[in-house]
């Protein structure tokens, strides 16, 4: 039954072959094939054995990414729509699969998943209905941006004037003090425009664990902004060798010190301080579309939008 269920999650190519590959490689990619829920049929000729599916993949920091099947009428899925019912029926059943997954996670995954997430393309408008039916809340639309890594070499190398009371230290210089980093993160969340719905939904330990799991964690590439020896913000960069890129995992500054151009200075400083011997072609980031100041900052440094995703979450 599992391979048949996985076929419903394969959106391109040969679903049967794709499902078989997924089964073979699941363990290597941290996929637990027990975390699959679905709406089943009666296996008659006109009733598919598996109608709709949701699979949850646990991640660092107690997160679980949810993947759902899509209505078969979508052009990229070559199946007989009549066997799966009307569009309305399919959307209802997909929502039921997602809700069953969320409600079943405490028993099936224990403490591994404490927050369920969904990310999908804005064009998949039906997914909003699915997420809302499962009790998830929207965290906005994320714009994915990238910048040519070589642009950094064109920036002025003049020493940055941080202003009175401001200094920047790497996480390594701060002895990788998670509590100090937590203080910096919490300070930067005040009045944030970047997915504010997430504030308070996860413990700071989970947030930091999630950030550390991205790419290859190196404390020398995480910068903490200090104001009179108090953490007031940070800029977290990580190297992603598989993509030949650097990812801006997070940047944020407390309102107390905003208005001094510190966001631009901090990001420029962090990027110019990188020492990566491997090939890197680009710097990437994701930003809440509602966060206009951050979007303008990235554009001013040479970032360009290339993709977008809508996000939903629900605490388990």
C-alpha positions in Angstrom: 0.0 0.0 0.0 2.9 2.4 0.8 4.3 2.4 -2.8 0.7 3.1 -4.2 0.3 6.0 -1.7 3.7 7.5 -2.7 2.6 7.4 -6.3 0.0 9.9 -5.5 2.7 12.3 -4.3 4.8 12.1 -7.5 3.8 15.0 -9.6 6.0 14.6 -12.7 7.5 11.8 -14.7 6.7 8.1 -14.0 4.9 8.0 -10.6 5.4 4.2 -10.2 9.2 4.5 -10.8 9.4 7.6 -8.7 7.6 5.9 -5.8 10.0 2.9 -6.0 13.0 5.3 -5.8 11.5 7.0 -2.8 11.0 3.7 -1.0 14.6 2.8 -1.6 16.1 6.1 -0.6 13.7 7.1 2.2 15.9 6.2 5.2 18.9 8.0 3.7 16.8 11.2 3.4 15.3 11.0 6.9 11.9 10.0 5.6 9.8 7.8 7.9 7.3 5.8 5.7 5.1 5.3 8.7 4.2 8.9 8.7 1.7 8.7 5.8 -2.0 9.2 6.0 -4.6 9.0 3.3 -8.2 8.5 2.1 -8.7 5.0 0.8 -11.0 3.7 -1.9 -12.6 0.2 -2.2 -10.1 -0.9 -4.9 -12.8 -1.5 -7.5 -12.2 -0.7 -11.1 -13.6 2.8 -10.8 -12.3 3.4 -7.2 -8.6 3.8 -6.8 -7.1 2.0 -3.7 -5.5 5.3 -2.5 -7.4 8.4 -3.3 -5.5 11.2 -1.5 -2.4 11.2 0.6 -0.4 13.3 3.1 3.2 12.4 4.1 5.1 14.2 6.9 8.9 14.5 6.9 10.4 15.3 10.3 13.1 18.0 10.3 15.4 19.6 12.8 13.9 21.7 15.6 10.7 19.7 15.9 9.4 20.7 12.5 7.5 18.4 10.1 7.1 19.3 6.5 3.7 18.1 5.0 3.5 16.9 1.4 0.0 16.2 -0.1 -1.3 14.8 -3.3 -2.7 17.2 -5.8 -6.0 17.1 -7.7 -5.6 14.7 -10.7 -7.1 17.2 -13.1 -3.9 19.2 -12.9 -2.2 18.9 -16.3 1.1 17.5 -14.9 -0.6 14.4 -13.5 -1.7 12.0 -16.2 -4.5 10.1 -14.5 -8.2 9.6 -15.1 -9.9 12.4 -13.2 -13.3 10.6 -13.2 -11.9 7.9 -10.8 -11.0 10.5 -8.2 -14.3 12.5 -8.1 -15.0 16.2 -8.7 -12.4 18.9 -7.9 -14.4 19.8 -4.8 -14.4 16.2 -3.6 -10.7 15.8 -4.2 -9.9 19.0 -2.3 -12.0 17.9 0.7 -10.3 14.5 0.7 -6.8 16.1 0.6 -7.8 18.3 3.5 -9.0 15.3 5.4 -5.6 13.5 4.8 -3.7 16.6 6.1 -6.0 16.9 9.1 -5.6 13.2 9.9 -1.8 13.5 9.7 -1.7 16.5 12.0 -4.0 14.8 14.5 -2.1 11.5 14.3 1.4 13.0 14.7 1.6 13.0 18.5 1.1 9.2 18.6 3.0 8.3 15.4 6.0 10.7 15.7 6.1 11.3 19.4 8.1 14.4 20.2 9.9 14.5 16.8 7.3 16.8 15.3 6.0 19.8 17.3 5.0 22.0 14.4 3.5 21.0 11.1 4.5 23.1 8.0 3.2 23.4 4.4 4.9 25.3 1.6 3.4 25.4 -1.9 3.4 27.4 -5.1 1.1 30.5 -5.2 -0.5 29.1 -8.3 -1.8 26.1 -6.3 -4.7 28.2 -4.9 -6.7 25.2 -3.9 -4.0 24.4 -1.2 -5.2 27.4 0.9 -8.5 25.6 1.3 -6.8 22.4 2.2 -4.6 24.0 4.9 -7.4 26.0 6.4 -9.6 22.8 6.6 -6.7 21.2 8.6 -6.7 24.1 11.1 -3.4 25.6 9.8 -2.7 29.3 9.8 -1.0 31.3 7.0 2.4 32.8 7.6 2.3 34.8 4.4 4.0 34.4 1.0 7.8 33.9 0.9 9.8 35.4 -1.9 12.9 33.5 -2.7 15.8 35.7 -3.8 19.4 35.2 -5.0 22.5 37.3 -5.7 25.6 36.5 -7.8 28.3 35.7 -5.2 30.9 37.5 -7.3 29.1 40.8 -6.6 30.6 40.8 -3.1 34.0 41.3 -4.6 32.8 44.6 -6.1 31.8 46.1 -2.7 33.9 48.6 -1.0 36.4 47.1 1.5 36.5 50.2 3.7 36.1 49.6 7.4 32.5 49.9 8.5 31.5 52.7 10.9 29.1 50.9 13.3 28.5 53.9 15.5 28.7 54.4 19.2 28.2 51.4 21.4 27.8 49.0 18.4 30.1 46.0 17.7 29.8 42.7 15.9 31.1 39.4 17.2 31.0 36.0 15.6 29.1 33.2 17.3 32.5 31.5 17.5 34.0 34.4 19.3 31.1 34.2 21.8 32.0 30.6 22.6 28.9 29.4 20.7 26.7 30.5 23.6 23.2 29.5 22.6 21.6 31.5 25.4 23.3 34.7 24.2 22.2 33.9 20.6 18.6 33.3 21.9 18.7 36.7 23.5 19.8 38.2 20.1 17.0 36.4 18.3 14.3 37.3 20.8 15.4 41.0 20.6 15.1 40.9 16.8 11.6 39.4 16.9 10.2 42.5 18.5 7.9 44.2 15.9 9.1 41.8 13.2 7.5 41.9 9.8 9.0 38.5 8.8 6.3 35.8 9.4 5.2 37.3 12.8 2.7 34.5 13.2 5.6 32.2 14.1 6.7 34.2 17.1 6.2 32.2 20.3 5.1 29.1 18.4 8.5 27.3 18.8 10.9 27.2 21.7 14.1 29.1 21.2 16.0 25.8 21.4 14.0 24.5 18.4 14.6 27.7 16.5 18.3 27.5 17.0 18.4 23.8 16.2 16.6 24.4 12.9 19.0 27.2 11.9 22.0 25.0 12.7 20.6 22.2 10.5 20.7 24.3 7.4 23.7 23.6 5.2 27.1 23.2 6.9 27.0 24.9 10.3 30.0 27.1 11.0 29.9 29.4 14.0 32.4 31.8 12.4 29.7 32.6 9.7 27.1 33.7 12.3 27.4 37.3 13.4 25.8 38.8 16.5 25.2 42.5 16.8 26.0 43.9 20.3 24.8 47.3 21.7 26.7 48.2 24.8 27.5 44.5 25.3 23.9 43.4 24.9 22.8 41.2 22.0 20.3 43.1 19.8 20.4 41.2 16.5 22.2 38.7 14.3 23.0 37.6 10.8 23.2 33.9 10.2 24.9 32.6 7.0 25.6 29.0 6.1 27.4 27.2 3.2 25.4 24.8 1.1 28.0 22.8 -0.9 25.4 20.7 -2.7 23.9 23.8 -4.2 27.2 25.7 -4.5 25.6 28.5 -2.6 25.5 30.5 0.6 22.2 30.8 2.4 21.1 33.7 4.5 19.3 31.7 7.1 18.2 34.7 9.2 18.9 38.4 9.8 17.1 40.6 12.3 17.7 43.6 14.5 15.9 45.0 17.5 13.9 48.2 16.8 16.0 50.0 19.5 18.9 50.3 17.2 17.1 50.5 13.8 17.3 53.5 11.6 21.1 53.5 11.5 21.6 51.4 8.4 22.7 48.5 10.5 20.8 45.9 8.5 22.8 46.7 5.4 26.0 47.0 7.3 25.6 43.8 9.1 24.7 41.7 6.0 27.6 43.3 4.0 30.0 42.6 6.8 28.9 39.0 7.2 29.1 38.3 3.5 32.5 40.0 3.1 33.8 38.0 6.1 33.1 34.7 4.4 36.1 32.4 3.8 34.9 29.6 1.6 37.4 27.6 -0.4 34.8 25.6 -2.3 33.0 26.9 -5.4 30.1 29.2 -4.6 27.9 30.8 -7.3 25.2 32.6 -5.4 23.7 33.8 -2.1 20.1 32.9 -1.5 17.4 33.9 1.0 13.7 33.9 1.6 11.7 36.9 2.8 8.1 37.4 3.8 6.6 39.5 1.0 5.0 41.7 3.7 8.5 42.7 5.0 9.0 45.6 2.6 12.1 47.0 4.3 13.9 43.7 4.1 12.9 43.2 0.5 14.3 46.6 -0.4 17.5 45.9 1.5 18.1 42.7 -0.5 17.3 44.4 -3.8 19.7 47.2 -3.0 22.5 44.7 -2.6 21.8 43.0 -5.9 19.4 40.2 -4.9 16.7 39.3 -7.4 13.4 37.4 -6.9 13.3 34.0 -8.6 10.5 32.0 -6.9 7.8 32.2 -4.2 6.0 29.9 -1.8 2.9 30.3 0.4 3.4 29.0 3.9 1.1 27.5 6.5 1.8 26.1 10.0 0.0 24.5 12.9 1.4 23.6 16.4 1.1 20.0 17.3 
